[in-house]
């Protein structure tokens, strides 16, 4: 059932193809929403809002634990903000294209209050050439994590989350977070370097759709940072993804994270856009 709320409406399974076509207008920027929709998000407990114009789906906004605007102009941001103002408690972040996110946040800030963090400049980077073809060194130790290695991967995943977001991914039981990490491993979307029985490098494919794989959760163990591990390990991740998963690999990173920017540039990534994230 579709319900109409002024200029916006809640989308359902019958809208899937139109949503994917809209995301395909910028597949690198919109891979998160496209991936969630392909995984069954539309019409299955998540909320995807849409705005039509002349019978055409013009803009959408993913609304679950994360809010992600897609193809939004000023009028669309006004309309979506009107729907979102009462939903602060259910949202942990707003992220995506910087212009859209910052415009949406400008409309929500007075209602949602001070964020934990506002990251307004996050280069969105892409690699479209296999690192080996450019003569970039690969780290032969990089491989997909195995399902029986969840107890090795979980501490690295939790450490990365805590460093990046500023608070731990769980308090008390790790059951739900463990399930998320295990699902990535089962899908073959977690890459690791294991040394002496511990993970010293990790990266995940967080979203996969439209020929684009978006990497998230990149982490190097603190005691081996500065030793040149990240760039060749990332090269191996990108090489494997391009050979077996998707032809384009993307990620986004905080502009102030100079070591990460150097490592990604050394892995063949170049900036193709700008993201922003509001952490609530």
C-alpha positions as CSV (number, residue, x, y, z in Angstrom):
1,X,0.0,0.0,0.0
2,X,1.3,3.5,-0.9
3,X,0.4,6.4,1.3
4,X,0.5,9.9,0.2
5,X,1.9,12.7,2.4
6,X,1.8,15.9,0.5
7,X,4.7,16.1,-1.9
8,X,6.3,12.8,-0.7
9,X,5.1,9.3,-0.6
10,X,6.4,6.0,0.9
11,X,7.7,3.8,-1.9
12,X,7.1,0.1,-2.1
13,X,8.2,-3.0,-4.1
14,X,6.4,-1.8,-7.2
15,X,8.8,1.2,-7.3
16,X,12.0,-0.9,-7.3
17,X,12.9,-0.5,-10.9
18,X,12.3,3.2,-10.9
19,X,14.4,3.7,-7.8
20,X,17.3,1.8,-9.3
21,X,17.1,3.8,-12.5
22,X,17.2,7.0,-10.4
23,X,20.2,5.7,-8.5
24,X,21.9,4.7,-11.8
25,X,22.1,8.4,-12.8
26,X,25.1,8.5,-10.4
27,X,25.9,4.9,-9.5
28,X,29.0,5.8,-7.5
29,X,27.3,8.3,-5.2
30,X,24.1,6.3,-4.9
31,X,25.5,2.8,-4.4
32,X,24.4,2.6,-0.7
33,X,20.7,3.2,-1.5
34,X,20.8,1.0,-4.6
35,X,22.3,-1.8,-2.6
36,X,19.8,-1.6,0.2
37,X,16.9,-1.6,-2.3
38,X,18.3,-4.6,-4.1
39,X,18.7,-6.4,-0.8
40,X,15.0,-6.1,-0.3
41,X,14.7,-2.8,1.6
42,X,11.8,-1.3,-0.3
43,X,8.6,-2.5,1.2
44,X,10.2,-4.7,3.8
45,X,10.1,-2.6,7.0
46,X,12.4,0.2,5.8
47,X,11.2,3.5,4.7
48,X,12.0,4.9,1.3
49,X,10.4,8.2,0.5
50,X,9.9,9.5,-3.0
51,X,8.9,12.6,-4.9
52,X,7.4,12.5,-8.3
53,X,7.2,15.2,-11.0
54,X,5.2,14.7,-14.2
55,X,4.8,11.0,-13.5
56,X,8.6,10.6,-13.1
57,X,10.4,9.6,-9.9
58,X,12.5,12.7,-9.3
59,X,14.1,12.3,-5.8
60,X,14.2,9.7,-3.0
61,X,15.4,9.6,0.6
62,X,16.4,6.5,2.4
63,X,15.2,6.6,6.0
64,X,16.1,3.9,8.5
65,X,19.0,4.0,11.0
66,X,20.6,6.2,8.3
67,X,19.1,9.0,6.2
68,X,20.5,9.2,2.7
69,X,19.1,11.7,0.1
70,X,19.3,10.9,-3.6
71,X,18.9,13.4,-6.5
72,X,17.4,16.1,-4.2
73,X,17.0,19.7,-5.2
74,X,16.0,22.5,-2.8
75,X,12.3,21.7,-3.1
76,X,12.9,18.0,-2.5
77,X,15.0,18.8,0.6
78,X,12.2,21.0,1.9
79,X,9.7,18.2,1.5
80,X,11.8,15.4,3.0
81,X,12.8,17.6,5.9
82,X,9.2,18.1,6.7
83,X,8.7,14.4,7.0
84,X,11.9,13.8,9.0
85,X,11.6,16.4,11.7
86,X,9.9,14.1,14.1
87,X,12.2,11.1,13.6
88,X,15.4,12.0,15.4
89,X,15.3,9.2,17.9
90,X,15.4,6.5,15.2
91,X,18.3,8.0,13.2
92,X,22.0,7.6,13.8
93,X,23.4,9.5,10.9
94,X,22.7,11.5,7.7
95,X,25.2,10.9,4.9
96,X,25.7,11.1,1.2
97,X,26.4,13.8,-1.4
98,X,27.6,16.8,0.5
99,X,25.4,19.4,-1.1
100,X,22.3,17.4,-0.4
101,X,23.3,16.3,3.1
102,X,24.3,19.7,4.3
103,X,21.2,21.2,2.8
104,X,19.0,18.6,4.5
105,X,20.9,19.1,7.8
106,X,20.4,22.9,7.6
107,X,16.6,22.2,7.6
108,X,16.8,19.6,10.4
109,X,19.3,21.0,12.8
110,X,16.9,23.3,14.7
111,X,14.6,20.3,15.3
112,X,17.2,17.6,15.9
113,X,19.7,19.5,17.9
114,X,23.5,19.4,18.2
115,X,25.1,16.4,16.4
116,X,27.9,14.3,17.8
117,X,30.0,15.2,14.8
118,X,29.5,17.1,11.5
119,X,31.9,15.9,8.8
120,X,31.3,18.3,5.9
121,X,34.2,17.5,3.7
122,X,34.7,13.8,2.8
123,X,36.3,13.2,-0.6
124,X,34.4,10.4,-2.4
125,X,37.1,8.5,-4.3
126,X,37.0,5.9,-7.0
127,X,39.4,3.4,-8.6
128,X,38.7,2.2,-12.1
129,X,42.0,0.6,-13.1
130,X,43.4,-2.6,-11.7
131,X,46.3,-1.7,-9.5
132,X,48.5,-4.4,-11.1
133,X,47.9,-2.9,-14.5
134,X,49.5,0.3,-13.2
135,X,52.4,-1.5,-11.6
136,X,51.3,-0.9,-8.1
137,X,52.6,-3.3,-5.5
138,X,50.1,-5.9,-4.0
139,X,50.2,-7.5,-0.6
140,X,49.9,-11.2,-1.2
141,X,48.7,-11.8,2.4
142,X,45.3,-10.1,1.7
143,X,42.5,-12.6,1.5
144,X,38.8,-13.0,2.2
145,X,38.0,-13.7,5.9
146,X,36.6,-17.2,6.6
147,X,33.4,-17.7,8.5
148,X,35.3,-19.5,11.3
149,X,37.4,-16.3,11.8
150,X,34.6,-14.2,13.3
151,X,36.4,-14.0,16.6
152,X,39.5,-12.6,14.9
153,X,37.6,-10.1,12.8
154,X,35.1,-8.9,15.5
155,X,37.7,-7.0,17.6
156,X,39.1,-5.3,14.5
157,X,35.7,-4.3,13.3
158,X,34.7,-2.9,16.7
159,X,38.0,-1.0,17.0
160,X,37.5,0.6,13.6
161,X,33.9,1.6,14.4
162,X,34.9,3.1,17.7
163,X,37.8,5.1,16.2
164,X,35.7,6.4,13.4
165,X,32.4,7.1,15.1
166,X,33.5,8.0,18.6
167,X,31.6,5.4,20.6
168,X,31.6,1.5,20.5
169,X,29.2,-0.4,18.2
170,X,27.6,-2.2,21.1
171,X,27.3,-2.1,24.9
172,X,26.8,-5.4,26.8
173,X,25.9,-8.2,24.4
174,X,27.7,-8.3,21.0
175,X,25.1,-10.5,19.5
176,X,23.6,-8.0,17.0
177,X,26.9,-6.5,16.0
178,X,28.5,-10.0,15.7
179,X,25.6,-11.0,13.4
180,X,26.4,-8.0,11.1
181,X,30.1,-8.8,11.0
182,X,29.4,-12.5,10.3
183,X,27.0,-11.6,7.5
184,X,29.8,-9.6,5.7
185,X,32.2,-12.5,6.1
186,X,29.7,-15.0,4.8
187,X,29.1,-12.8,1.7
188,X,32.8,-12.8,1.0
189,X,32.9,-9.0,1.6
190,X,35.5,-8.8,4.3
191,X,39.2,-8.8,3.5
192,X,41.9,-9.3,6.1
193,X,45.6,-9.7,6.7
194,X,46.2,-12.0,9.6
195,X,49.5,-12.1,11.4
196,X,50.4,-14.1,14.6
197,X,46.8,-15.0,15.2
198,X,45.3,-11.4,14.9
199,X,44.0,-9.1,12.2
200,X,46.4,-6.4,11.3
201,X,44.4,-5.1,8.3
202,X,40.8,-5.2,7.4
203,X,38.5,-3.7,4.8
204,X,34.8,-4.5,3.9
205,X,32.6,-4.1,0.9
206,X,29.8,-2.2,2.5
207,X,27.6,-1.7,-0.5
208,X,27.4,-3.4,-3.9
209,X,25.2,-2.4,-6.8
210,X,25.2,-1.2,-10.4
211,X,28.7,-2.3,-11.0
212,X,30.1,-0.4,-8.1
213,X,31.6,-1.8,-4.8
214,X,31.9,0.7,-2.0
215,X,34.6,-0.1,0.6
216,X,34.0,0.7,4.2
217,X,35.6,-0.3,7.6
218,X,39.2,0.1,6.5
219,X,41.4,-0.5,9.6
220,X,45.1,-1.0,10.3
221,X,46.2,-2.2,13.8
222,X,47.7,0.7,15.7
223,X,51.0,-0.9,16.4
224,X,51.8,-1.5,12.7
225,X,50.6,1.9,11.4
226,X,53.2,4.0,9.6
227,X,54.9,0.9,8.2
228,X,53.5,1.1,4.7
229,X,50.9,-1.7,5.1
230,X,47.8,0.2,4.0
231,X,48.5,1.0,0.3
232,X,49.6,-2.4,-0.9
233,X,46.9,-4.1,1.1
234,X,44.3,-1.8,-0.4
235,X,45.7,-2.5,-3.8
236,X,45.1,-6.2,-3.2
237,X,41.6,-5.6,-2.1
238,X,40.8,-3.4,-5.2
239,X,42.5,-5.9,-7.5
240,X,40.4,-8.8,-6.1
241,X,37.2,-6.8,-6.2
242,X,37.8,-5.7,-9.9
243,X,38.6,-9.3,-10.9
244,X,35.7,-11.0,-9.1
245,X,33.1,-8.6,-7.9
246,X,32.7,-5.2,-9.6
247,X,34.6,-3.1,-12.1
248,X,34.5,0.2,-10.1
249,X,35.6,0.5,-6.4
250,X,34.7,3.6,-4.3
251,X,35.0,4.8,-0.8
252,X,34.8,8.1,1.1
253,X,37.2,9.5,3.7
254,X,37.5,12.4,6.0
255,X,39.5,15.2,4.4
256,X,41.6,15.7,7.5
257,X,42.7,12.0,7.5
258,X,45.9,12.6,5.6
259,X,47.5,9.2,6.1
260,X,44.3,7.5,4.7
261,X,44.2,9.9,1.7
262,X,47.8,9.1,0.9
263,X,47.2,5.4,1.2
264,X,44.1,5.6,-1.1
265,X,45.9,7.7,-3.6
266,X,48.7,5.2,-3.6
267,X,46.1,2.5,-4.3
268,X,44.9,4.3,-7.5
269,X,41.9,6.2,-6.0
270,X,41.1,9.7,-7.3
271,X,38.5,12.1,-6.0
272,X,35.2,12.0,-8.0
273,X,32.9,13.8,-5.6
274,X,32.3,15.0,-2.0
275,X,30.3,13.4,0.7
276,X,29.3,14.7,4.1
277,X,28.2,12.8,7.3
278,X,26.2,14.0,10.3
279,X,26.6,11.7,13.2
280,X,23.8,11.9,15.7
